[in-house]
């Protein structure tokens, strides 16, 4: 893909696995910032290394270590996940393409999510737990050479943070703070990340895109 074709929220394949674009920073060599849907780890690459995929009804995939099948024309219940595939937000709403939100209430017009967004029924696909027998698995672009049995995909995932994506030299910006904080990863020990300035954070927190955002690594030329 060309960089101008890459947009926040798009589903893309990177290294054969399904990801979602959460940011595009054109000024950097590795300008496309991704979240792997399987385990929510963050990754960074360039536009040439990704291929867009448009999710549709009956697709199934692993999100945060659990399998879901996308269904249309099926009403959710409180606590269900929805994938916003056809966003048409009102002025006071802040959701965008392919955001995944949790349903709080449901009525005839639409749903209210835990983020207080009002979403009409024609704007989303319901994420039904489990991989339906008639579903189309989209976890991988090319499954021909994979040994993994999709029926066993969920039980195999036993270490939710087994893939440590943070690297020495990575610079992260703290998002949930009034004061600008940018810090470099200077050491990694187990699941603890040590940042410059004496900051010490769990890997789980650093990978939470609501709290931290990866910026760049000055040593990746």
Backbone bond lengths (Angstrom), bond angles and torsions (degrees), N, CA, C in turn:
res aa  C-N    CA-C-N  psi(-1)  N-CA   C-N-CA  omega(-1)  CA-C   N-CA-C  phi
1 X - - - 1.455 - - 1.527 110.63 -
2 X 1.314 116.05 152.34 1.457 121.46 171.81 1.523 108.49 -83.27
3 X 1.327 116.44 151.23 1.456 119.98 -176.59 1.522 112.21 -59.20
4 X 1.345 117.31 -37.36 1.467 119.06 -178.23 1.524 112.21 -68.95
5 X 1.328 117.49 -12.79 1.459 121.10 177.88 1.521 112.24 -89.88
6 X 1.318 117.19 -12.34 1.463 121.18 -177.78 1.520 109.01 -85.78
7 X 1.330 116.82 127.32 1.446 122.23 -178.00 1.531 110.19 -129.48
8 X 1.324 115.17 149.51 1.455 120.29 176.00 1.525 110.06 -59.28
9 X 1.319 115.81 134.17 1.450 121.10 178.57 1.511 114.28 99.27
10 X 1.314 118.59 -19.07 1.463 119.98 -178.33 1.525 111.19 -63.90
11 X 1.322 116.20 142.37 1.451 121.64 167.41 1.528 107.08 -82.50
12 X 1.321 116.10 133.33 1.461 120.67 179.20 1.524 109.28 -140.12
13 X 1.325 114.83 158.03 1.454 120.35 170.66 1.527 108.52 -98.40
14 X 1.328 114.89 130.94 1.458 122.49 175.93 1.515 107.56 -137.12
15 X 1.326 116.99 127.97 1.468 121.37 -173.79 1.527 110.69 52.74
16 X 1.329 115.89 36.68 1.469 124.06 175.16 1.522 113.84 75.92
17 X 1.352 118.59 -2.57 1.458 120.75 -178.33 1.521 111.70 -112.04
18 X 1.334 115.31 154.50 1.450 122.21 -176.12 1.534 111.18 -76.66
19 X 1.318 115.95 127.69 1.453 123.89 178.50 1.530 109.60 -131.43
20 X 1.325 114.87 169.36 1.459 120.98 171.43 1.523 109.23 -126.67
21 X 1.327 116.29 136.95 1.457 121.49 178.81 1.530 108.82 -75.21
22 X 1.331 117.36 125.21 1.452 118.67 176.28 1.525 112.43 -114.08
23 X 1.326 116.87 -1.97 1.455 119.26 176.85 1.515 111.11 -173.62
24 X 1.335 116.08 149.61 1.462 122.48 175.71 1.524 107.46 -131.21
25 X 1.325 115.96 123.38 1.464 121.42 -177.95 1.532 108.08 -122.85
26 X 1.331 117.30 90.46 1.468 121.26 -172.09 1.521 114.89 -60.14
27 X 1.329 118.81 -21.39 1.462 120.30 -175.27 1.527 113.22 -76.51
28 X 1.326 117.27 -11.29 1.460 120.41 -177.96 1.523 111.44 -105.09
29 X 1.342 115.59 152.54 1.466 120.75 178.64 1.517 110.25 -61.38
30 X 1.324 116.81 -45.27 1.459 121.37 175.18 1.524 106.59 -99.66
31 X 1.316 115.35 92.51 1.466 120.89 -164.77 1.519 114.56 -101.74
32 X 1.333 117.89 -8.62 1.463 120.67 -176.09 1.521 109.29 -104.36
33 X 1.326 116.37 118.70 1.462 122.52 -177.75 1.525 108.59 -102.48
34 X 1.322 116.13 129.44 1.456 122.16 -170.61 1.525 111.85 -126.07
35 X 1.331 114.41 156.02 1.454 122.70 167.09 1.522 107.65 -121.15
36 X 1.329 116.30 124.27 1.460 119.55 175.00 1.525 108.22 -74.60
37 X 1.324 117.29 121.85 1.458 120.47 -174.12 1.523 112.30 -65.82
38 X 1.301 116.80 -30.21 1.467 119.95 -178.19 1.526 112.36 -58.38
39 X 1.339 116.80 -45.36 1.464 119.09 -173.52 1.533 113.68 -132.38
40 X 1.337 117.10 3.92 1.468 123.56 176.38 1.523 113.37 65.58
41 X 1.340 117.81 21.02 1.456 119.94 173.63 1.527 109.49 -77.82
42 X 1.339 115.47 152.42 1.463 121.20 -177.89 1.525 110.80 -96.36
43 X 1.322 115.02 144.65 1.453 121.18 179.92 1.518 108.75 -142.78
44 X 1.327 116.20 161.72 1.456 120.94 -178.31 1.525 108.73 -138.91
45 X 1.325 116.51 139.47 1.457 120.76 -177.47 1.521 108.88 -156.79
46 X 1.328 116.48 -164.12 1.460 121.13 175.85 1.523 110.00 -116.56
47 X 1.308 115.90 169.00 1.461 120.77 -173.45 1.523 112.25 -64.34
48 X 1.327 116.75 -31.55 1.462 120.14 -178.13 1.524 112.92 -67.24
49 X 1.325 116.85 -16.84 1.468 120.72 -175.45 1.517 113.64 -96.19
50 X 1.340 117.99 1.34 1.459 120.22 -178.17 1.528 110.08 -120.26
51 X 1.320 114.78 154.75 1.463 121.62 177.21 1.521 108.52 -133.92
52 X 1.306 117.11 126.71 1.463 121.75 -173.41 1.529 111.35 -72.08
53 X 1.345 113.99 145.23 1.460 120.87 171.82 1.528 108.29 -134.55
54 X 1.327 117.15 134.72 1.461 121.97 178.76 1.526 108.69 -100.46
55 X 1.334 118.53 111.60 1.475 120.71 -178.57 1.519 110.75 -66.76
56 X 1.335 114.70 147.46 1.465 120.04 -178.33 1.518 109.89 -145.40
57 X 1.324 115.03 173.08 1.459 121.51 -179.06 1.524 110.57 -56.21
58 X 1.328 115.14 140.40 1.465 125.66 179.35 1.528 113.95 77.64
59 X 1.314 118.48 -1.36 1.459 119.18 170.06 1.532 108.87 -68.59
60 X 1.312 116.52 147.10 1.471 120.65 175.28 1.516 109.01 -131.82
61 X 1.342 115.58 145.84 1.455 120.54 -178.16 1.522 109.34 -160.92
62 X 1.326 115.50 165.58 1.452 121.97 178.20 1.523 108.40 -93.40
63 X 1.324 115.56 125.65 1.460 122.24 175.04 1.519 108.48 -123.51
64 X 1.323 116.17 119.81 1.467 121.68 179.38 1.530 111.10 51.94
65 X 1.355 115.17 47.49 1.460 123.37 173.08 1.530 114.23 75.30
66 X 1.334 118.73 7.74 1.459 121.72 178.16 1.527 109.84 -127.56
67 X 1.318 116.07 144.91 1.467 121.38 -176.80 1.524 110.28 -90.30
68 X 1.335 115.66 137.73 1.468 122.04 177.70 1.524 109.77 -134.88
69 X 1.333 114.97 151.22 1.463 122.04 172.66 1.518 108.41 -117.88
70 X 1.333 116.63 133.46 1.460 121.74 -178.56 1.519 110.52 -81.93
71 X 1.328 115.97 128.58 1.467 121.50 179.87 1.532 109.97 -127.76
72 X 1.324 115.47 142.80 1.456 121.99 176.52 1.525 108.66 -108.42
73 X 1.330 116.56 157.56 1.465 121.64 177.45 1.530 112.49 56.96
74 X 1.310 116.10 31.85 1.457 121.43 175.12 1.518 107.82 -128.61
75 X 1.319 117.51 120.33 1.453 121.68 -174.45 1.526 111.12 -73.31
76 X 1.321 115.97 134.84 1.473 119.51 177.26 1.516 111.51 -80.04
77 X 1.307 115.47 171.12 1.449 123.47 172.05 1.533 108.14 -121.36
78 X 1.306 115.46 164.68 1.459 119.86 179.02 1.529 109.66 -55.59
79 X 1.317 116.18 132.24 1.458 121.42 -179.28 1.509 114.19 97.99
80 X 1.343 118.08 -13.51 1.461 121.60 179.48 1.527 110.69 -75.78
81 X 1.335 115.66 153.95 1.455 121.67 172.34 1.524 109.57 -91.02
82 X 1.341 115.44 145.36 1.463 120.62 171.01 1.520 108.65 -128.74
83 X 1.331 115.63 149.86 1.459 123.08 174.87 1.524 107.40 -107.47
84 X 1.316 117.33 118.02 1.465 120.98 -176.84 1.529 108.43 -83.31
85 X 1.320 116.55 95.49 1.461 121.44 -175.11 1.518 113.62 -98.01
86 X 1.335 117.86 -10.71 1.465 121.51 -177.51 1.531 109.33 -137.05
87 X 1.341 117.54 61.64 1.469 120.37 -170.50 1.530 113.03 -68.80
88 X 1.324 114.62 134.62 1.465 121.95 173.24 1.524 107.28 -142.29
89 X 1.334 116.79 66.90 1.472 120.34 -172.52 1.518 112.83 -69.33
90 X 1.339 114.86 147.01 1.455 120.74 171.01 1.531 109.18 -76.65
91 X 1.308 115.62 176.77 1.459 121.16 -174.43 1.526 112.97 -57.23
92 X 1.327 117.76 -39.34 1.460 121.28 -174.73 1.524 113.49 -90.76
93 X 1.336 117.16 -1.56 1.464 120.42 178.83 1.524 110.11 -92.74
94 X 1.332 115.60 155.96 1.463 119.62 -173.33 1.533 112.96 -128.97
95 X 1.307 118.26 13.61 1.461 119.37 -178.42 1.528 110.21 -83.08
96 X 1.339 115.37 161.49 1.461 121.13 -177.51 1.523 109.92 -144.55
97 X 1.316 115.90 -173.10 1.460 122.55 -173.03 1.530 112.84 -56.88
98 X 1.332 114.59 130.28 1.466 123.85 172.73 1.526 114.24 61.28
99 X 1.321 116.97 22.56 1.457 118.14 170.23 1.524 109.19 -70.69
100 X 1.320 115.26 145.45 1.459 122.10 178.59 1.526 107.22 -110.13
101 X 1.327 116.12 119.56 1.456 120.64 -176.63 1.525 110.50 -128.86
102 X 1.328 114.39 160.50 1.461 121.57 -179.80 1.528 109.21 -98.86
103 X 1.322 116.46 132.05 1.462 121.98 -178.79 1.526 110.55 -77.18
104 X 1.330 115.13 133.83 1.461 120.79 174.73 1.524 111.38 -101.68
105 X 1.341 116.83 -51.11 1.467 121.31 179.28 1.522 109.52 -137.78
106 X 1.339 114.78 158.38 1.468 121.49 -178.29 1.518 108.75 -133.48
107 X 1.348 116.49 138.17 1.468 120.39 171.35 1.518 108.47 -140.33
108 X 1.313 117.69 -171.68 1.461 121.04 -175.65 1.523 113.27 -66.88
109 X 1.334 117.07 -26.81 1.457 120.66 -176.99 1.530 112.78 -86.30
110 X 1.311 116.63 -31.36 1.450 119.23 -176.61 1.509 111.87 171.23
111 X 1.335 116.09 -152.08 1.459 121.34 -177.89 1.529 109.50 -129.08
112 X 1.314 115.10 155.93 1.461 122.41 168.38 1.521 106.27 -111.37
113 X 1.333 116.52 130.05 1.457 120.26 -176.44 1.524 110.83 -97.96
114 X 1.318 115.14 174.15 1.466 120.54 178.52 1.522 111.86 -66.15
115 X 1.328 117.59 -17.88 1.462 121.86 175.26 1.522 111.66 -90.54
116 X 1.349 116.25 9.73 1.469 123.57 178.15 1.522 112.92 64.99
117 X 1.336 116.57 27.67 1.459 120.92 173.83 1.524 109.36 -91.36
118 X 1.323 115.81 137.34 1.455 121.13 173.63 1.514 109.81 -96.43
119 X 1.331 117.16 115.00 1.458 121.93 -171.79 1.526 109.21 -121.96
120 X 1.316 116.40 126.30 1.462 121.50 -179.27 1.519 110.11 -73.40
121 X 1.325 115.72 156.68 1.462 120.22 -174.34 1.526 113.26 -63.92
122 X 1.335 117.70 -24.03 1.467 118.93 -179.65 1.529 112.95 -87.92
123 X 1.336 116.67 7.23 1.459 120.01 -177.66 1.531 113.36 -100.90
124 X 1.312 118.03 -5.64 1.456 118.70 -172.24 1.523 111.87 -139.13
125 X 1.327 114.40 164.39 1.458 123.26 167.46 1.526 107.35 -115.18
126 X 1.310 116.44 137.54 1.459 121.01 179.06 1.522 109.77 -78.12
127 X 1.326 116.41 134.33 1.460 121.94 176.60 1.529 108.44 -94.73
128 X 1.334 115.74 98.90 1.461 121.75 -177.70 1.526 108.91 -86.87
129 X 1.334 119.19 126.33 1.466 120.61 -179.31 1.524 112.40 -57.95
130 X 1.332 115.97 138.51 1.452 121.77 177.93 1.518 112.19 100.16
131 X 1.322 115.39 158.97 1.463 121.54 177.46 1.520 108.52 -99.39
132 X 1.322 116.63 103.72 1.462 121.69 -176.60 1.531 110.20 -62.97
133 X 1.352 117.24 145.73 1.474 120.35 -179.35 1.525 113.41 -57.60
134 X 1.337 117.80 -30.33 1.468 120.43 -178.62 1.522 112.48 -94.97
135 X 1.321 117.58 12.38 1.462 120.21 -175.10 1.524 111.64 -82.30
136 X 1.330 113.70 165.41 1.465 122.34 177.80 1.527 108.25 -111.85
137 X 1.330 118.90 102.95 1.469 120.48 -178.67 1.523 111.26 -64.36
138 X 1.329 116.94 129.79 1.468 121.05 -179.04 1.525 111.81 -121.20
139 X 1.324 118.22 14.68 1.463 121.38 -179.05 1.523 111.55 -58.18
140 X 1.343 115.70 -35.24 1.450 121.23 -178.98 1.524 109.76 -126.77
141 X 1.328 115.94 146.45 1.465 120.20 176.28 1.518 110.66 -70.83
142 X 1.333 115.83 -42.30 1.460 121.19 -178.43 1.523 108.00 -126.34
143 X 1.319 115.93 108.43 1.464 119.28 -178.51 1.528 112.06 -100.34
144 X 1.326 117.37 2.51 1.463 120.34 -174.58 1.523 112.15 -62.12
145 X 1.326 116.44 -35.70 1.463 119.62 -175.02 1.524 112.83 -104.16
146 X 1.323 116.75 12.54 1.457 119.81 -179.88 1.513 110.40 -94.08
147 X 1.324 115.74 140.06 1.457 120.41 178.98 1.519 111.50 -89.04
148 X 1.331 116.58 -13.69 1.460 119.16 -175.06 1.512 111.08 -66.53
149 X 1.315 116.88 131.03 1.461 122.94 173.92 1.514 107.40 -88.24
150 X 1.330 117.46 118.78 1.453 120.17 -175.80 1.517 112.68 -60.85
151 X 1.322 117.62 -29.09 1.459 119.48 178.82 1.523 111.19 -65.33
152 X 1.329 116.69 -23.76 1.456 121.18 -179.34 1.524 112.40 -103.63
153 X 1.321 116.45 10.22 1.463 119.75 -173.03 1.513 112.03 -61.73
154 X 1.320 117.19 -45.10 1.455 119.73 -175.79 1.529 113.07 -65.29
155 X 1.364 119.24 -48.35 1.455 118.11 -178.86 1.525 113.74 -62.71
156 X 1.351 117.45 -24.68 1.451 118.88 -177.59 1.527 112.10 -72.20
157 X 1.305 116.73 -18.78 1.467 119.71 -176.04 1.525 108.15 -90.93
158 X 1.316 115.33 95.37 1.456 118.87 -174.53 1.525 112.33 -113.10
159 X 1.332 116.77 -14.09 1.458 120.43 -180.00 1.529 108.07 -119.64
160 X 1.347 117.87 94.23 1.450 120.19 -171.73 1.515 114.78 -60.90
161 X 1.338 118.32 -21.00 1.454 119.12 178.29 1.523 110.12 -122.97
162 X 1.323 115.13 36.35 1.451 120.29 -178.81 1.516 112.96 -67.61
163 X 1.343 117.87 -29.27 1.457 120.69 -179.95 1.526 108.64 -100.13
164 X 1.317 116.01 103.99 1.451 120.75 -176.83 1.515 108.08 -86.33
165 X 1.332 117.31 111.04 1.453 120.37 -173.70 1.517 112.89 -90.01
166 X 1.335 118.58 -18.80 1.458 120.38 178.90 1.520 109.99 -69.51
167 X 1.339 116.44 141.92 1.456 121.84 -179.84 1.522 109.53 -128.44
168 X 1.323 115.60 156.07 1.456 120.16 175.88 1.525 109.11 -59.17
169 X 1.312 116.01 133.18 1.458 120.91 -179.70 1.511 113.86 96.84
170 X 1.341 118.11 -16.54 1.469 120.53 177.69 1.524 110.02 -60.35
171 X 1.313 115.98 138.57 1.462 120.83 177.35 1.524 108.87 -111.53
172 X 1.328 116.41 127.65 1.457 122.83 -178.93 1.525 109.75 -118.65
173 X 1.318 114.65 147.79 1.467 121.12 175.35 1.516 108.93 -112.07
174 X 1.327 116.79 131.98 1.459 121.20 178.93 1.520 109.13 -79.57
175 X 1.340 116.51 129.39 1.458 121.24 -173.40 1.522 113.07 -96.62
176 X 1.333 118.17 -36.29 1.465 121.19 -174.29 1.530 110.54 -91.14
177 X 1.341 115.90 53.99 1.460 120.22 -177.41 1.522 108.52 -151.60
178 X 1.320 116.31 139.24 1.464 120.93 179.20 1.527 111.95 -71.66
179 X 1.323 117.07 -23.98 1.455 122.12 -179.82 1.530 108.94 -99.81
180 X 1.338 116.99 132.18 1.452 120.90 179.97 1.528 110.66 -65.16
181 X 1.320 115.82 122.19 1.455 121.54 177.59 1.516 108.79 -127.55
182 X 1.324 117.50 118.31 1.452 123.70 171.63 1.516 107.77 -122.94
183 X 1.328 116.32 133.51 1.458 119.32 -175.94 1.519 109.87 -144.89
184 X 1.318 115.18 150.58 1.470 121.55 -179.28 1.527 110.53 -99.02
185 X 1.329 115.93 143.90 1.464 121.42 173.46 1.524 107.92 -72.98
186 X 1.337 115.81 116.50 1.462 120.02 -177.21 1.527 112.24 -109.86
187 X 1.331 116.94 -14.06 1.463 120.22 178.10 1.521 109.35 -163.17
188 X 1.326 115.45 150.64 1.468 121.89 177.22 1.519 107.29 -134.00
189 X 1.328 116.29 125.50 1.456 121.24 177.55 1.517 108.45 -134.42
190 X 1.332 115.83 110.03 1.456 119.82 -176.55 1.510 110.45 61.87
191 X 1.336 117.07 -123.89 1.459 122.07 178.48 1.532 111.59 -102.15
192 X 1.332 117.04 17.08 1.454 121.47 178.59 1.521 109.84 -106.80
193 X 1.334 116.12 131.29 1.458 122.21 179.76 1.529 108.15 -108.70
194 X 1.332 116.57 127.65 1.457 121.95 178.58 1.521 108.54 -103.39
195 X 1.334 115.57 122.40 1.456 122.07 -178.35 1.520 110.01 -108.33
196 X 1.335 115.72 157.25 1.448 120.88 175.71 1.519 111.02 -59.77
197 X 1.323 116.04 150.87 1.452 120.59 -178.03 1.511 113.44 87.31
198 X 1.342 116.54 10.05 1.456 120.23 177.94 1.516 114.94 82.35
199 X 1.341 117.01 12.13 1.465 119.89 179.16 1.526 110.45 -81.77
200 X 1.314 114.89 139.96 1.463 122.36 179.37 1.519 107.78 -135.22
201 X 1.343 116.98 117.74 1.467 120.34 -175.25 1.520 110.15 -132.57
202 X 1.336 117.34 148.52 1.465 120.10 173.57 1.524 110.04 -66.76
203 X 1.319 116.39 150.17 1.469 120.78 177.41 1.522 110.77 -56.20
204 X 1.338 117.34 -39.73 1.464 121.57 -178.97 1.521 110.72 -58.26
205 X 1.336 117.33 -41.50 1.467 120.16 -179.10 1.521 111.09 -69.58
206 X 1.337 117.74 -41.70 1.454 120.56 -178.43 1.523 111.33 -64.92
207 X 1.337 117.88 -30.68 1.460 121.62 179.64 1.528 112.53 -83.77
208 X 1.329 117.44 -3.94 1.468 121.68 177.92 1.524 108.32 -80.33
209 X 1.346 116.84 109.29 1.464 121.01 -174.60 1.514 112.98 -70.35
210 X 1.339 118.07 -10.38 1.463 120.17 173.64 1.527 111.17 -78.75
211 X 1.348 116.36 -17.67 1.466 120.53 -176.39 1.524 112.86 -110.14
212 X 1.345 116.28 -38.07 1.453 120.40 -176.75 1.523 109.97 -133.49
213 X 1.322 116.38 146.81 1.463 121.98 177.45 1.523 109.60 -128.81
214 X 1.327 116.24 125.16 1.468 120.63 177.79 1.523 109.74 -65.67
215 X 1.328 117.86 136.35 1.461 122.26 179.89 1.531 111.82 -104.45
216 X 1.324 117.28 -63.89 1.457 121.37 179.84 1.517 108.60 -172.76
217 X 1.320 115.79 171.63 1.459 121.67 173.68 1.519 107.71 -124.61
218 X 1.327 118.92 112.27 1.467 120.82 -174.53 1.526 113.92 -65.61
219 X 1.336 117.22 -12.77 1.451 119.99 -178.61 1.520 112.65 -93.98
220 X 1.352 117.46 -4.93 1.465 120.96 177.09 1.523 108.97 -91.61
221 X 1.284 116.42 98.42 1.462 120.88 -178.35 1.522 110.41 -97.21
